[in-house]
Amino acid sequence: MRRCTLEGPAVRLTGSICFSGFSNLSVVLVMPPTQAESVIKNIIREIGQECAAHGEIVPETLVAFMVKAVVLDPSNGFNTDRTLTKSDVQKLVKLCVNRLLDSKNPSLDTIKMQVYFDMNYTSREEFLEEHHRVIESRLSSVSREITDSRACVREELESLYRKIVSYVLLRSGLGSPTDIKIVREATAALQSVFPQTELGTFLTLSKKDKERQLKELTMIVTGIRLFNRDCGKGGEGIDDLPAILQEAIPATTQHVDSQLEVVQEQAYRYTAILEKVAKNPLMSQELQPYMLREALYNVRQCEIFLQVILSDIITCAQEVEMMIKQLEAQLEQLKLTVKSKTAVPTSQVFPIFIALSNLWTSFQDETVLISILSNLTTHLEPFLGAHDLFFPEKVMQVLLDGVTVKTDVCRIKEHIEDKVNVADFKKLEWLFPETTANFDKLLIQYRGFCAYTFATTDGLLLPGNPSIGILKYKDKYYTFNTRDAAYSFAENPENYIDIIREKAKRNAELIQLLELHQQFESLIQYSQMKEVDKRYIKPITKCETGTQTDTHLLPPTIVRSYEWNEWELRRKAIKLANLRRKVTHSVQTDHSHMRRENCSQVYPSKDVGTQSMREGSSRVPRPQIYIAGLRGGQTKTTYGVKIAATALAVFRQSGLLLLRMAGCRRVKVLRKHSPLKNRETGNLGRFKASLRENVLGSPKELMKLSVPSLVYAVQNNMAFLALSNLDAAVYQVTYQLKIPCTALCTVLMLNRTLSKLQWISVFMLCGGVILVQWKPAQATKVVVEQNPLLGFGAIAVAVLCSGFAGVYFEKVLKSSDTSLWVRNIQMYLSGIVVTLVGVYLSDGAEIKEKGFFFGYTYYVWFVIFLASVGGLYTSIVVKYTDNIMKGFSAAAAIVLSTIASVMLFGLQITLTFALGTLLVCVSIYLYGLPRQDTTSIQQGETDSKQRVIGV
């Protein structure tokens, strides 16, 4: 045996070793790179020869990995930054050979298992891609003979056609080209779509076109043969792959499940024994020869590989189930298309034939993939053979004496309720299932094993419990088996991470078992080098539903055919009209040329819905012309009245009372079919029908109007209670707070906005009414016991009830088209019921004795009539303006009634009355001024004020 002699410069080992070879094992030498690579190859070759001399054939991949594992182990005394001498290299060779020949160490079996799995397993997509590439390479020689052929005579053309038939059979995999029956069936199918007479046209094509046509012919012929097989008229040599897969997949799954159960049972036993040793350190010396820790790593690694294989088998089962349904649907569609016809258009059947061929190719791929996965499972079993040798059942029973074997699921359930308190950690982030949307997809470090337990118990692997909480530290995620372990690890994560890294250096199999690829990039598997960065998944934090708002409330509608380019639209229009082939007189006419005339282009005005109908402050308001003399009396002539903007603002906002006194109507808002005229006028029959429909037949609407009645009843009683417990002056001042309260309810309940000037006018009106009604308190000899606190509470309730009831009644009036008179009847009916109950509760005995209408004189009836008319006009004001305007109208009425009292009864005007009247007038003027910001004015409010002018 030839040994490698290293003469001259010493060797320094650095870099990386991949499982797929030793090409990435680099050296830093004081020599050319080619010579350094030769030295490394000589070291690996010498180790392989030493092992072969002892009867052990070791692949170079395993040797390359073992060299790096030995160098990384600190107990061996190698330093990758130190120059290696000749004696160091001989020591390295000796250590590697000893570890490779140590058949009693489960670590070697684990490393061999990892190397084997990495060399033979790949992802589903990569395997299918490699499988198709191999098929193409095998068919390349046959394809080359066909595409390079220059056949001319009849015999050569017949030979070429037979080669095409053989190519179709080889590529489809549906039978052997040496079977006469299969060849005849395939030839007949090929001749139906590609007769031999078309070979001349085929030979004139380019090489790429020939290859493409050969593939298409293969798929069409495959589809024809599959259809004939389904109809029972052919399909010689075609296996029933769907049935085979439906039998093979359950059998393979059962085999993998049985292997997985055995491996998991061994892992649970080893874990229980090592957990017992961790609690009793004296047993560690006794059990050291058994190498239980290395055995646990071995079965855990095998368990992980079996779970990967089982996951791929489940994916295969799902794909096969879906493909069987698609195959049945395609065959059924083809039967409906063909039926009993002798000739069918190719455009109808060729796509179905191609789809059938692709489905069958997928069945073949799944068959090969299931076979590979089954072989992988079988070849993993020899790597577990040492367990029965070192741990027979008698030894295991002795070690398990007094130990409870727990499964991973049981261990997780024991601490399912224990959770980390996030408040205990200010700088660390913890993730929980209820706060993280992709909680199950996070890449957990160390394959989900508890990092703290592994670091503190000499390599014990216990599954982590994600329900306790996942620690996010430096964009990596860690789980723990107990809450105490989580708290301990969180105190100093770097310390435990370094401990695990040092343990992985002593046991190289942990690098793949715990997925320490980024920490040991020099030992990362070749198949996983590209996947390290791709597997990182960021957590998606959940939020409460109440705080989330959809970005796009409606799904987007994207019209792919939409064209915005005007010139492209013109080009399409010319193409549709086909004007280039039309002959016109004088070359072009007005109907043929595509130019636009200037007169055809207009700029339409904005839609009415986009206008605010308010004039800006920078524009001078135009005077409005009204027709006077149309209301009330018989006038012979009418005349126009021009009203300036300032007077118009006061006129609009001063309320219904001033409008009634003005007696004019705006010409612009006269409507031929007014809703007021249609709904609130008519004969007695329509009135009865409306009562039956809206009062007797709509109890829901009646209950809706009973709300303001009840609130008004509460208001009146609270006002009486407040007047009984407060002085008259205090009562007058506090009770006028109903005006700003009404404004506030209007803003809150009707979503309206008031400018600052309008708010000032509201409070100014409140003060003006207080001054108008102010009377100096006079001394009285009557002593009445009063409770001011109760009085202020009652006045507060009365103020709130006044604002709420008025705005509520306004909202009901304006939210439907029901007649104003019907709404009044609905509210007054409920009010009558409420007041009747109050009357009978307070004066029931006197009513029974003297009658209900006792004391009703003509004056009483007249007052009742006036109150009723006032209530109806108040409803009109509320319907066509708002409650704030009602307050202004009431204030104006107080001023006018006081002036009438001066003229009729000789009442003397005081200074407070004059000042209050001035405040009322100024507030009406300020409230009616146009607002600067017109963007917040609602269209409905503008329309309602416009209708008031037309009353």
Salt bridges, closest charged atoms under 4 A:
GLU37 OE2 - LYS41 NZ 3.58
GLU46 OE2 - ARG3 NH1 3.00
GLU50 OE2 - ARG3 NH2 2.74
GLU56 OE2 - LYS112 NZ 3.46
ASP88 OD2 - ARG82 NH1 3.12
GLU130 OE2 - ARG133 NH2 2.35
GLU136 OE2 - ARG171 NH2 2.54
GLU145 OE1 - LYS163 NZ 3.69
GLU158 OE2 - ARG154 NE 3.32
GLU185 OE2 - ARG225 NE 3.60
ASP209 OD1 - ARG212 NH2 3.90
GLU216 OE2 - ARG212 NH1 3.24
ASP230 OD2 - LYS335 NZ 2.84
ASP240 OD1 - ARG229 NH2 3.40
GLU265 OE2 - ARG269 NE 3.77
GLU275 OE1 - ARG411 NH2 2.90
GLU294 OE2 - ARG293 NH2 3.25
GLU303 OE1 - ARG300 NH1 3.04
ASP365 OD1 - HIS131 NE2 3.84
ASP365 OD2 - HIS132 NE2 2.90
GLU366 OE2 - ARG124 NH2 2.07
GLU381 OE2 - HIS255 NE2 3.65
GLU393 OE1 - ARG269 NH1 3.48
ASP408 OD2 - ARG300 NH1 3.04
GLU414 OE2 - LYS406 NZ 2.93
ASP418 OD2 - HIS415 ND1 3.37
GLU429 OE1 - LYS472 NZ 3.95
GLU434 OE2 - LYS419 NZ 3.14
ASP458 OD1 - ARG293 NH1 2.89
GLU494 OE2 - LYS474 NZ 2.58
ASP498 OD1 - ARG501 NH1 2.65
GLU502 OE2 - LYS505 NZ 3.51
GLU515 OE2 - ARG447 NH1 3.50
GLU515 OE2 - ARG535 NH1 2.97
GLU566 OE2 - ARG570 NH2 2.89
GLU566 OE2 - ARG596 NH2 3.93
GLU568 OE2 - ARG571 NH2 2.55
ASP590 OD1 - HIS593 NE2 3.62
GLU701 OE2 - LYS704 NZ 3.50
GLU701 OE1 - ARG823 NH1 2.86
GLU810 OE2 - ARG752 NH1 3.16
GLU810 OE2 - LYS814 NZ 2.94
ASP882 OD2 - ARG752 NH1 3.36
GLU941 OE2 - LYS945 NZ 3.33
